[in-house]
Amino acid sequence: MSTHAKRERLLLADLLESAGPEAPTLCDDWTTRDLAAHLVVRERRTDASAGIVLKPLAARLERVQAEFAAKPYEELIGLIRTGPPKMSPFALKQIDEASNTVEFYVHAEDVRRAQPDWTPRELDPVFADALWARLERAARVLGRKAPVGVVLRRPDGQTVVAHRGAPVVTVTGEPGELTMFAFGRLDAAKVELDGEQDAVAKLRAAKLGV
């Protein structure tokens, strides 16, 4: 049975391939080549990928990622499609599903939404629920830098508190859109913000995510 992570991996690889190596993404100044290199290093070079969260190792991560970015783009796409080597922790199905479902979804949207003619992707209910379940667990971490209180709300009324504080801004949208918002893609997320005008403005200017 195909997992969410496996499906999103293949979709992301297809999007990167179709966009070509020099297309823009929502990841700051990264091109699709830079994003592809990041994805490969994250799964295949755990000795360097620790620099994603550990600042003392960031310089090493940048060097290794630059080395991979210099490889043929088609090779990078192939490595993403085939997945990590057997010795990688990401090769375990449970870790792959837990760690890559949201990672691949967000980065796929980073490629899609950087294009001027992008349209919202309709998610099946099972996958939407899977994204929501992960968002419920990670909301406090993703929203910890918010300058105001933040409540994430699905159209069906389900909510999760991303940051405690006052005043409160309620962010309403489908799980996929709330995920993009919580991971810092505020301008590209199809959500509605409800709250005091100043509080909404502060939240829009904030840096959310990990």
C-alpha positions as CSV (number, residue, x, y, z in Angstrom):
1,M,0.0,0.0,0.0
2,S,1.3,3.4,-1.0
3,T,1.9,5.8,2.0
4,H,1.2,9.5,2.0
5,A,4.9,10.1,2.1
6,K,5.6,7.9,-0.9
7,R,2.9,9.6,-2.9
8,E,4.1,13.1,-2.0
9,R,7.7,12.1,-2.8
10,L,6.8,11.0,-6.4
11,L,4.6,14.1,-6.9
12,L,7.4,16.4,-5.7
13,A,10.0,14.7,-8.0
14,D,7.6,15.1,-10.9
15,L,7.1,18.8,-10.1
16,L,10.8,19.4,-9.8
17,E,11.5,17.6,-13.1
18,S,8.8,19.6,-14.9
19,A,9.9,22.9,-13.5
20,G,13.5,22.5,-14.5
21,P,16.6,23.3,-12.4
22,E,16.4,27.1,-12.3
23,A,12.8,27.7,-11.4
24,P,11.9,29.8,-8.4
25,T,10.5,28.3,-5.2
26,L,8.9,29.7,-2.0
27,C,12.1,28.8,-0.1
28,D,13.6,32.3,0.0
29,D,16.2,32.5,-2.8
30,W,16.4,28.8,-3.5
31,T,15.9,27.5,-7.0
32,T,14.5,24.1,-7.7
33,R,18.1,22.8,-8.0
34,D,18.8,24.1,-4.5
35,L,15.6,22.5,-3.1
36,A,16.4,19.2,-4.8
37,A,19.9,19.2,-3.3
38,H,18.4,20.0,0.1
39,L,16.1,17.0,-0.1
40,V,18.8,14.6,-1.2
41,V,21.3,15.7,1.5
42,R,18.5,15.5,4.2
43,E,18.0,11.8,3.5
44,R,21.4,10.7,2.4
45,R,23.9,12.7,4.4
46,T,22.7,12.6,8.0
47,D,26.3,13.7,9.0
48,A,25.6,17.0,7.3
49,S,21.9,17.4,7.5
50,A,22.1,17.8,11.3
51,G,23.1,21.4,10.4
52,I,19.4,22.1,9.6
53,V,18.7,22.3,13.3
54,L,22.2,22.7,14.9
55,K,23.8,26.0,14.0
56,P,27.4,24.9,14.7
57,L,27.0,22.4,11.9
58,A,25.3,24.8,9.4
59,A,28.5,25.6,7.5
60,R,29.2,22.0,6.9
61,L,25.6,21.5,5.7
62,E,26.0,24.4,3.3
63,R,29.2,22.9,1.8
64,V,27.7,19.5,1.3
65,Q,24.5,20.9,-0.1
66,A,26.5,23.0,-2.6
67,E,28.4,19.9,-3.7
68,F,25.1,18.1,-4.4
69,A,23.6,21.1,-6.1
70,A,26.6,20.9,-8.6
71,K,25.6,17.4,-9.6
72,P,23.4,16.9,-12.8
73,Y,19.9,17.9,-12.0
74,E,18.5,14.6,-13.5
75,E,20.6,12.7,-11.0
76,L,19.2,14.6,-8.1
77,I,15.6,14.0,-9.3
78,G,16.4,10.3,-9.5
79,L,17.8,10.2,-6.0
80,I,14.6,11.8,-4.7
81,R,12.4,9.3,-6.5
82,T,14.3,6.2,-5.4
83,G,14.4,7.4,-1.8
84,P,17.1,7.0,0.9
85,P,19.7,4.2,1.1
86,K,18.8,1.3,3.3
87,M,21.1,2.5,6.1
88,S,19.3,5.8,6.4
89,P,16.7,6.1,9.1
90,F,14.4,7.5,6.5
91,A,14.4,4.1,4.9
92,L,12.1,2.8,7.7
93,K,8.5,3.1,6.6
94,Q,7.3,4.5,9.9
95,I,10.0,7.2,10.0
96,D,9.5,8.0,6.3
97,E,5.8,8.5,6.9
98,A,6.2,10.5,10.1
99,S,9.0,12.7,8.8
100,N,8.3,13.1,5.1
101,T,4.6,13.4,4.6
102,V,4.5,17.1,5.6
103,E,8.0,17.8,4.4
104,F,7.2,16.7,0.8
105,Y,3.8,18.2,0.8
106,V,5.1,21.6,1.8
107,H,8.0,21.5,-0.7
108,A,5.8,20.3,-3.5
109,E,3.7,23.4,-2.9
110,D,6.8,25.5,-2.7
111,V,7.4,24.6,-6.3
112,R,3.8,24.8,-7.4
113,R,3.0,28.1,-5.7
114,A,6.1,29.9,-6.9
115,Q,4.6,29.8,-10.4
116,P,2.4,32.8,-11.4
117,D,-0.5,30.6,-12.7
118,W,-0.8,28.1,-9.8
119,T,-4.1,26.9,-8.6
120,P,-5.1,25.3,-5.3
121,R,-4.6,21.6,-5.1
122,E,-7.7,19.7,-4.0
123,L,-6.7,17.2,-1.3
124,D,-8.6,14.0,-0.7
125,P,-10.2,13.9,2.8
126,V,-7.9,11.1,4.1
127,F,-4.8,13.1,3.3
128,A,-6.3,16.3,4.6
129,D,-7.0,14.6,7.9
130,A,-3.5,13.3,8.0
131,L,-2.1,16.8,7.6
132,W,-4.4,18.1,10.3
133,A,-3.4,15.4,12.7
134,R,0.3,16.3,12.2
135,L,-0.5,20.0,12.5
136,E,-2.3,19.4,15.8
137,R,0.9,17.8,17.2
138,A,3.3,20.4,15.8
139,A,1.2,23.6,16.1
140,R,2.9,24.8,19.3
141,V,6.4,24.4,17.9
142,L,5.5,26.0,14.5
143,G,3.7,28.9,16.2
144,R,6.1,29.6,19.0
145,K,7.5,32.8,17.4
146,A,4.1,34.3,16.8
147,P,3.8,37.8,18.3
148,V,0.1,37.3,19.1
149,G,-2.2,34.5,20.1
150,V,-2.9,32.1,17.2
151,V,-5.7,29.6,16.7
152,L,-5.8,27.4,13.6
153,R,-9.3,26.5,12.5
154,R,-10.7,24.1,9.9
155,P,-13.9,25.0,8.1
156,D,-15.7,22.3,10.0
157,G,-14.9,24.0,13.3
158,Q,-12.0,21.9,14.6
159,T,-9.3,24.1,16.2
160,V,-5.9,23.9,17.6
161,V,-4.0,26.6,19.5
162,A,-0.7,27.4,17.9
163,H,0.3,30.1,20.3
164,R,-1.2,31.3,23.5
165,G,-1.5,35.1,24.0
166,A,-3.6,38.1,23.5
167,P,-5.0,39.5,21.3
168,V,-5.9,36.3,19.4
169,V,-6.0,35.9,15.6
170,T,-8.0,33.0,14.3
171,V,-6.6,31.5,11.0
172,T,-9.2,29.6,9.1
173,G,-8.6,27.3,6.1
174,E,-8.3,23.7,4.9
175,P,-5.6,21.6,6.5
176,G,-3.3,21.9,3.6
177,E,-3.5,25.7,3.6
178,L,-3.1,25.9,7.4
179,T,0.0,23.7,7.0
180,M,1.5,26.1,4.5
181,F,0.6,29.0,6.8
182,A,2.1,27.4,9.9
183,F,5.3,26.6,8.0
184,G,5.8,30.2,7.2
185,R,4.3,30.4,3.7
186,L,1.9,33.1,4.9
187,D,1.5,35.0,1.6
188,A,0.9,31.8,-0.4
189,A,-1.6,30.2,1.9
190,K,-5.3,30.4,1.1
191,V,-6.6,31.3,4.6
192,E,-8.7,33.9,6.3
193,L,-7.4,35.8,9.3
194,D,-9.8,37.1,11.9
195,G,-8.9,39.4,14.7
196,E,-7.9,43.0,15.6
197,Q,-6.4,44.8,12.6
198,D,-3.0,45.4,14.4
199,A,-2.8,41.8,15.5
200,V,-3.5,40.5,12.1
201,A,-0.8,42.8,10.6
202,K,1.7,41.6,13.2
203,L,1.0,38.0,12.4
204,R,1.3,38.5,8.7
205,A,4.8,40.0,9.3
206,A,5.9,37.3,11.6
207,K,8.3,34.4,10.9
208,L,6.5,31.2,11.6
209,G,7.7,27.6,11.2
210,V,10.7,25.7,12.3
